[in-house]
């Protein structure tokens, strides 16, 4: 991992081997290779730790209800209630992490999160590959996340 | 006959997808079916035809929460087949990696997923409004566990550093020593967390469980030991299939398990604690005594306290291992492929995880069997719910649903692991 504290940390959330749910992790890997500071996790609790440490965070996660699979969305925390829903594997999802951060560390800190969502149909357990439509979203999602991280 | 149906579309705060149907007849729950209906995990089939050396990385992907457990059971089973023994610093590093996963998994479940049930709160976000210090503290403990997995496993999710024979790279002493301040602070947080959890109100409920766990001659069990139970089971893990059988039920995509001739059993923190209380670290033993836990405990609701005690064990052990660490001469021992059958049971955070592989002389897996703890615990969870009839019958539909969900979460079910989310339906016949 490289980068400086002024840059946001890109957090890819997802589960490998669960089909399109892996998109967040795979986007983070692409950006790690390009020198961005990234984390890849199954749940969003790492976002809380980063916010507590004063870092800006760009979350990349699969979302349901965000349009045709592969649609790349720039979401604000306020968009999550009732809008496209990021998927969490176990425990803390993105919306929960941001709400918790607001309660625990203050709303200003919680506002240091930007969200890139990639629309998927639904996770497919035991599917290793992304669907073609979601695989095609890696580059546009990476470009959007990179722009938000700078 | 009056019938009442309770329907909950999603059981929250469990991993994976499933449903529960309870049929109540008066004070009796006459039917309890835990329906795990995610598409079946095909990892056992996926392993067939693959090199045995790929087992740790492939099976780690079964779960984003407990990948280390899958790696540990798979490496030990393959090494059993190949006749490889990993000792010394490499063995200690594997235990350290497991400590990291126990800390992460237990802390997440205790505070963020399960504590809200005891307080009548809907979720962790609401809990944070009432108990912000405890939530902040638990996040710091969890972060310390993450740091172990990321340092030793190469990354936080699906660690990539474990291989047959050891590791791809052994950490330098300084890399591990850098974790010590965070781990020591987490240990103080964990003690405070246990004392807070002990103030919760625990429903009165006990059953005569057969509790099953590993038991090691000297250690609180993680990676090795004999498989023992509270009703006399005491076997080498290679005999797992001779004493425990998996079987299908029509309503679940996860196999059930039973001890042949006896029936359902329970694995997990309570089993480990009851069968290994004399193997706790001194600080963990002191915490157990302080909160009134002893091996006579059969109340599954108190498992949240046991997870706290086990978090202390994992933190103590992590600190001990790092303080004593001298890097091994090589990151792995030599591996020679040969035909064989290998078995391993390790203690995942949720209980015993069994792997068995048949390997040919080219090192190709011909058959794989994986029995995850949630799968093994399914029938026992149903039996808990069957025994809760008198309690559930007196409650409103909403209260009964919450109580049933609370009881299920005692076991921290990881349904994705066991193949398999929860939709809850009550049917009340009268």
Interface residues (C-beta under 8 A of the other chain):
Chain A: X14 X15 X16 X17 X18 X25 X39 X40 X41 X42 X43 X45 X46 X48 X49 X52 X89 X90 X91 X92 X96 X99 X100 X103 X104 X124 X125 X126 X128
Chain B: X13 X14 X15 X38 X39 X40 X41 X42 X43 X46 X61 X62 X64 X65 X108 X109 X112 X113 X123 X124 X125 X128 X129 X132 X135 X136 X139 X142 X143 X146 X155 X156 X157 X158 X414 X416 X419
